[in-house]
Amino acid sequence: MPSISINIPNTTFVSSSLPNNNMNFYPVMYIGTDPSYQSCNGLLQFALPALPVTSVDSAVVQFSLIAKDQAEPSVVVVNRATSSFSTSTVTYNTQPTYTATASQVSVNQSDLYQRVSIDITSLVNNWLAGTYVNDGIVLTCSGGAVQFATNAIVYEPYFPTLTLTYSSTPSSDNSAFSFIYAQLSNILQQLMTLYPDKVMTIYTSGAYYLQGIPYEFYASPDATYGTIAVLSEGGGYASVPITNISAITVANSLYDPSISYLPAPVFAPGCDKNVVTSIHDYLPVFTNATLDLNTLVTTAGLIYKNEYGMLVKASDMDGTNPVFVPVWSISAIETATPIPNIEAGSAPNIISVVKSGDHVGTSITERIEI
């Protein structure tokens, strides 16, 4: 069965002893009754990735136990948040309402510095079905407090994660083109969560680009995916169908390692399968390459990530200034050194001009390098 694991970067806790303080910078979240922080609840949010199915076979969240102050077992309960909140601003006095689910786990002293797993399959499937709005999770604990690591703990093996396992899609449409569409949708949802205040530039297959802060990923009630709407710096809105997206840039940022990708299915035979699989096999990670996108846009640098249907270019090996490129937009690939089994040839110099313009939408009349 295919599975996908994602990090959960949006975590915090609230404390009754500090009722007006936001605690999202803490390396751990306190859950239960603590001598210093008194009554504490853990809160987390995550965007579910785009999946080729409408329900999953398994959904498991895992936390690393950092501390537990009592010898007897502590029961941690998963509660469904029933009102919206932001982990970067929520406090004890503004925490969301919530209702208990059947998901819980008994935590023991022997679990210290181990991964604690909680099955939330039923909750995730209710979110996927639209039965409930995905407002996040509230963790409560009876007895003494436990401390679970958050992403702020820095040590990546301790980060909280969600792992989804599902059966192969029953849909007969397993074309590589449709998979690129799903992969891009999956990435867009994560970019809006991981870079909520970042101005991004979206280049299209026509002579046009949009610049602004991602606002909403829209899908009609009859569809799974839709368009991405962009909130411009000037206060206006613009949107573009994702099938017209050539590249997405997140300037002045580092690639977030918590970004996850859909695993490739068994593609149906066809020319789209040939192209998608060839591009994946052709470009090793950290190859220096220039990607020409639909003849109007070019992006040069390291191939930082190479996933089926999606390339990520960066300025350096640290993932600076990531550019996300769905492979359907690539019209040419240029490299300074030959790829294995490819004959070397003389590469022409390409002079690219960056053209400035309006932030809502700008026509491209000169070749643009990103």
C-alpha positions as CSV (number, residue, x, y, z in Angstrom):
1,M,0.0,0.0,0.0
2,P,1.3,3.5,-0.7
3,S,2.0,5.7,2.3
4,I,3.1,9.3,2.9
5,S,4.6,10.8,6.0
6,I,4.5,14.6,6.8
7,N,6.1,16.6,9.6
8,I,3.7,18.6,11.7
9,P,5.4,22.1,12.1
10,N,2.4,23.9,13.6
11,T,2.4,22.8,17.3
12,T,2.1,24.6,20.6
13,F,0.5,24.3,24.0
14,V,-1.5,26.6,26.3
15,S,-1.0,27.1,30.0
16,S,-3.5,28.2,32.7
17,S,-0.6,29.8,34.7
18,L,0.2,32.0,31.7
19,P,-3.3,32.5,30.2
20,N,-2.4,35.3,27.8
21,N,0.9,33.8,26.5
22,N,1.5,32.1,23.2
23,M,4.0,29.2,23.6
24,N,4.6,28.1,20.1
25,F,8.4,28.8,20.3
26,Y,8.8,26.1,23.0
27,P,10.8,23.0,22.0
28,V,8.2,20.8,23.8
29,M,4.4,21.0,24.4
30,Y,3.2,20.3,27.9
31,I,0.0,18.2,28.2
32,G,-1.8,17.6,31.5
33,T,-1.2,19.2,34.9
34,D,2.3,20.5,35.5
35,P,3.6,22.1,38.8
36,S,4.8,25.3,37.0
37,Y,2.4,25.6,34.0
38,Q,-0.6,24.1,35.8
39,S,-3.4,22.9,33.4
40,C,-2.0,22.5,29.9
41,N,-3.3,21.4,26.5
42,G,-1.3,20.6,23.4
43,L,-2.5,22.0,20.1
44,L,-1.5,21.1,16.5
45,Q,-2.6,21.8,13.0
46,F,-1.7,20.2,9.6
47,A,-2.9,20.4,6.1
48,L,-3.8,17.0,4.7
49,P,-1.9,16.3,1.4
50,A,-3.8,15.8,-1.8
51,L,-4.5,12.1,-2.1
52,P,-5.8,10.0,-5.0
53,V,-8.4,8.5,-2.7
54,T,-11.3,9.7,-0.6
55,S,-10.4,7.7,2.5
56,V,-7.3,6.2,4.1
57,D,-6.6,2.8,5.6
58,S,-4.5,4.2,8.4
59,A,-3.6,7.6,9.8
60,V,-1.1,7.6,12.7
61,V,0.4,10.6,14.5
62,Q,3.7,10.1,16.3
63,F,5.3,12.1,19.0
64,S,8.6,11.8,20.8
65,L,8.2,11.7,24.6
66,I,10.8,14.0,26.3
67,A,9.6,14.0,29.9
68,K,7.0,12.5,32.2
69,D,6.7,13.5,35.8
70,Q,4.8,10.5,37.3
71,A,5.5,6.8,37.4
72,E,1.9,5.7,36.7
73,P,0.6,5.7,33.1
74,S,-0.8,8.9,31.7
75,V,-3.6,8.7,29.1
76,V,-3.3,11.3,26.3
77,V,-6.6,11.9,24.4
78,V,-6.9,13.3,20.9
79,N,-9.7,15.9,20.8
80,R,-11.1,17.3,17.6
81,A,-10.9,21.1,17.6
82,T,-14.4,22.5,16.8
83,S,-13.4,26.1,16.2
84,S,-10.5,27.7,14.4
85,F,-7.2,28.9,15.9
86,S,-3.6,29.7,14.9
87,T,-0.7,28.0,16.7
88,S,1.3,31.2,16.4
89,T,-1.2,33.3,18.4
90,V,-3.4,31.0,20.5
91,T,-3.4,31.3,24.3
92,Y,-5.1,29.5,27.1
93,N,-7.8,32.2,27.2
94,T,-8.4,32.0,23.4
95,Q,-7.9,28.2,22.9
96,P,-10.5,26.6,20.6
97,T,-13.5,24.5,21.7
98,Y,-13.0,20.8,21.3
99,T,-14.7,17.4,21.6
100,A,-13.1,14.1,22.5
101,T,-12.5,11.3,20.0
102,A,-11.9,7.6,20.6
103,S,-8.2,8.1,19.8
104,Q,-5.9,7.9,22.8
105,V,-2.7,6.3,24.1
106,S,-1.3,5.3,27.5
107,V,2.1,6.8,28.0
108,N,4.6,5.2,30.4
109,Q,8.0,6.0,31.8
110,S,9.5,3.3,29.5
111,D,8.4,5.5,26.5
112,L,10.9,8.2,27.4
113,Y,12.8,9.3,24.2
114,Q,10.7,6.9,22.2
115,R,8.0,7.5,19.6
116,V,4.5,7.4,20.9
117,S,1.9,6.5,18.2
118,I,-1.8,7.4,18.2
119,D,-4.2,6.1,15.6
120,I,-6.5,8.9,14.2
121,T,-7.8,7.1,11.1
122,S,-11.5,7.7,11.9
123,L,-10.9,11.5,12.4
124,V,-8.9,11.9,9.2
125,N,-11.5,10.0,7.2
126,N,-14.2,12.3,8.6
127,W,-12.1,15.3,7.5
128,L,-11.6,13.8,4.0
129,A,-15.3,13.1,3.7
130,G,-16.2,16.7,4.7
131,T,-18.1,15.5,7.8
132,Y,-16.0,17.8,9.9
133,V,-13.9,20.8,9.1
134,N,-10.2,20.2,9.7
135,D,-9.6,22.8,12.5
136,G,-6.8,20.8,14.1
137,I,-6.3,18.7,17.2
138,V,-6.2,19.4,20.9
139,L,-4.3,16.9,23.1
140,T,-5.4,16.5,26.7
141,C,-4.0,14.3,29.5
142,S,-5.3,12.9,32.7
143,G,-2.9,12.7,35.6
144,G,0.6,14.3,35.6
145,A,1.9,16.2,32.6
146,V,3.8,14.7,29.7
147,Q,6.1,16.6,27.3
148,F,6.1,15.9,23.6
149,A,8.7,17.3,21.3
150,T,7.8,20.0,18.7
151,N,9.6,21.1,15.6
152,A,11.3,23.8,17.7
153,I,13.4,21.1,19.4
154,V,15.6,21.3,16.3
155,Y,16.5,17.5,16.4
156,E,14.6,16.3,13.4
157,P,14.2,12.6,14.5
158,Y,12.1,14.0,17.4
159,F,9.7,16.0,15.2
160,P,6.0,15.1,15.3
161,T,4.7,13.3,12.2
162,L,1.6,12.1,10.5
163,T,1.7,8.9,8.4
164,L,-1.1,8.1,6.0
165,T,-1.5,4.7,4.4
166,Y,-4.1,4.1,1.7
167,S,-5.0,1.5,-1.0
168,S,-4.2,2.2,-4.6
169,T,-6.7,4.6,-6.1
170,P,-9.8,2.9,-7.6
171,S,-9.9,5.5,-10.3
172,S,-9.1,4.3,-13.8
173,D,-7.3,7.5,-14.5
174,N,-3.7,6.8,-13.5
175,S,-2.1,8.9,-16.2
176,A,1.2,10.6,-15.5
177,F,-0.4,14.0,-16.4
178,S,-3.1,13.5,-13.7
179,F,-0.4,12.6,-11.2
180,I,1.5,15.8,-11.9
181,Y,-1.7,17.6,-11.3
182,A,-2.2,15.8,-7.9
183,Q,1.5,16.4,-7.0
184,L,1.3,20.1,-7.7
185,S,-1.9,20.3,-5.7
186,N,-0.3,18.5,-2.8
187,I,2.7,21.0,-2.8
188,L,0.5,24.1,-3.1
189,Q,-1.4,23.1,0.0
190,Q,1.8,22.6,2.0
191,L,3.3,25.9,0.8
192,M,0.3,27.9,2.1
193,T,0.7,26.2,5.5
194,L,4.5,26.3,5.7
195,Y,5.0,29.9,4.3
196,P,1.8,31.6,5.3
197,D,3.2,35.2,5.2
198,K,5.7,34.8,2.3
199,V,5.2,36.6,-1.0
200,M,5.4,34.0,-3.8
201,T,5.6,34.4,-7.5
202,I,3.6,32.1,-9.7
203,Y,4.7,31.9,-13.4
204,T,2.1,30.7,-15.9
205,S,2.3,28.9,-19.2
206,G,1.4,32.2,-20.9
207,A,3.1,35.5,-20.9
208,Y,2.0,36.2,-17.3
209,Y,3.0,35.9,-13.7
210,L,1.3,36.6,-10.4
211,Q,2.9,37.8,-7.2
212,G,1.4,37.9,-3.7
213,I,0.7,35.9,-0.5
214,P,-1.2,32.6,-1.1
215,Y,-4.7,33.1,0.2
216,E,-6.8,30.0,-0.6
217,F,-6.6,26.8,-2.6
218,Y,-10.1,26.5,-4.1
219,A,-12.0,23.4,-5.3
220,S,-15.6,23.4,-6.3
221,P,-18.0,21.1,-4.4
222,D,-17.9,18.7,-7.3
223,A,-14.1,18.6,-7.7
224,T,-11.0,17.5,-5.8
225,Y,-8.6,20.2,-6.9
226,G,-9.1,23.7,-8.2
227,T,-7.1,26.9,-8.6
228,I,-4.8,28.7,-6.2
229,A,-5.9,32.2,-5.3
230,V,-3.2,34.8,-4.5
231,L,-3.7,37.8,-2.2
232,S,-1.6,40.6,-3.7
233,E,0.4,43.1,-1.8
234,G,-2.0,45.7,-3.1
235,G,-5.0,44.1,-1.6
236,G,-6.5,42.6,-4.7
237,Y,-7.0,38.9,-5.6
238,A,-6.0,36.9,-8.6
239,S,-6.1,33.2,-9.4
240,V,-4.8,30.8,-11.9
241,P,-5.8,27.2,-12.8
242,I,-3.0,25.0,-11.6
243,T,-2.7,23.3,-15.0
244,N,-1.3,26.7,-16.2
245,I,1.4,26.9,-13.6
246,S,5.0,26.7,-14.8
247,A,6.9,27.5,-11.6
248,I,6.4,28.8,-8.1
249,T,9.2,30.7,-6.3
250,V,9.5,31.3,-2.6
251,A,12.2,34.0,-2.6
252,N,14.4,34.8,0.5
253,S,13.5,31.5,2.1
254,L,14.9,28.1,2.7
255,Y,13.4,24.9,1.5
256,D,11.3,23.4,4.3
257,P,12.4,19.7,4.9
258,S,8.9,18.8,6.2
259,I,7.5,19.1,2.6
260,S,6.2,15.7,1.5
261,Y,5.5,14.3,-1.9
262,L,3.0,11.8,-3.2
263,P,4.5,8.4,-4.1
264,A,4.2,7.6,-7.8
265,P,1.5,5.1,-8.7
266,V,1.9,2.5,-11.5
267,F,1.4,4.8,-14.5
268,A,-0.7,3.7,-17.4
269,P,1.4,3.3,-20.6
270,G,1.6,6.4,-22.8
271,C,3.7,9.3,-23.9
272,D,3.0,11.2,-20.6
273,K,4.4,8.3,-18.6
274,N,7.5,8.3,-20.9
275,V,8.2,12.0,-20.3
276,V,7.5,12.0,-16.5
277,T,9.7,9.0,-15.8
278,S,12.5,10.1,-18.2
279,I,12.8,13.5,-16.5
280,H,12.9,11.9,-13.1
281,D,15.7,9.5,-14.2
282,Y,17.6,12.1,-16.2
283,L,18.5,14.7,-13.6
284,P,20.3,13.5,-10.4
285,V,19.9,15.7,-7.3
286,F,22.4,18.5,-7.1
287,T,23.0,18.6,-10.8
288,N,23.6,22.2,-12.1
289,A,20.9,22.7,-14.8
290,T,19.0,25.4,-16.6
291,L,15.3,24.6,-17.1
292,D,13.5,26.4,-19.9
293,L,9.9,26.7,-19.0
294,N,7.5,27.1,-22.0
295,T,10.1,29.3,-23.8
296,L,9.4,32.4,-21.7
297,V,10.9,31.6,-18.3
298,T,14.2,30.0,-17.4
299,T,15.5,29.0,-14.0
300,A,19.1,27.9,-13.4
301,G,20.8,26.4,-10.4
302,L,21.0,23.1,-8.4
303,I,18.3,20.4,-8.8
304,Y,17.6,20.3,-5.1
305,K,14.7,17.8,-5.2
306,N,13.7,15.4,-8.0
307,E,10.3,13.8,-7.3
308,Y,8.0,12.2,-9.9
309,G,6.1,15.1,-11.4
310,M,8.0,17.8,-9.6
311,L,11.5,19.3,-9.6
312,V,12.8,21.8,-7.0
313,K,15.6,24.1,-8.0
314,A,17.6,26.0,-5.3
315,S,20.5,28.5,-5.2
316,D,22.7,26.2,-3.1
317,M,22.8,22.9,-1.3
318,D,21.1,24.5,1.7
319,G,17.9,24.9,-0.3
320,T,18.0,28.7,-0.5
321,N,15.3,30.4,-2.7
322,P,13.4,27.2,-3.7
323,V,11.7,27.1,-7.1
324,F,9.0,24.5,-7.6
325,V,8.6,23.3,-11.2
326,P,5.9,20.8,-12.4
327,V,7.6,18.8,-15.1
328,W,4.8,19.5,-17.6
329,S,6.2,23.0,-18.0
330,I,9.7,22.0,-19.0
331,S,10.5,22.8,-22.7
332,A,14.3,22.2,-22.5
333,I,17.0,21.1,-20.0
334,E,20.6,22.5,-20.3
335,T,23.5,21.2,-18.3
336,A,27.2,22.2,-18.3
337,T,28.4,18.7,-17.9
338,P,27.0,15.6,-19.6
339,I,24.4,13.5,-17.8
340,P,25.5,9.8,-17.7
341,N,25.0,8.2,-21.1
342,I,24.4,11.5,-22.8
343,E,26.9,12.9,-25.3
344,A,28.4,16.3,-24.3
345,G,27.8,19.3,-26.6
346,S,28.5,23.0,-26.7
347,A,25.9,24.9,-24.8
348,P,24.9,28.4,-25.9
349,N,25.0,31.3,-23.5
350,I,21.5,32.4,-22.5
351,I,21.0,36.0,-21.4
352,S,17.9,36.5,-19.3
353,V,16.4,39.7,-18.2
354,V,14.3,40.1,-15.1
355,K,11.4,42.4,-15.8
356,S,9.6,44.1,-12.9
357,G,6.0,44.9,-12.9
358,D,2.7,45.0,-11.0
359,H,2.3,42.6,-8.1
360,V,-1.2,41.4,-9.0
361,G,-0.4,40.2,-12.5
362,T,2.3,41.1,-15.0
363,S,2.7,40.3,-18.6
364,I,6.1,39.0,-19.6
365,T,7.5,40.6,-22.8
366,E,11.1,39.6,-22.2
367,R,12.7,36.3,-21.2
368,I,12.7,36.0,-17.4
369,E,15.2,34.2,-15.2
370,I,14.1,33.0,-11.8
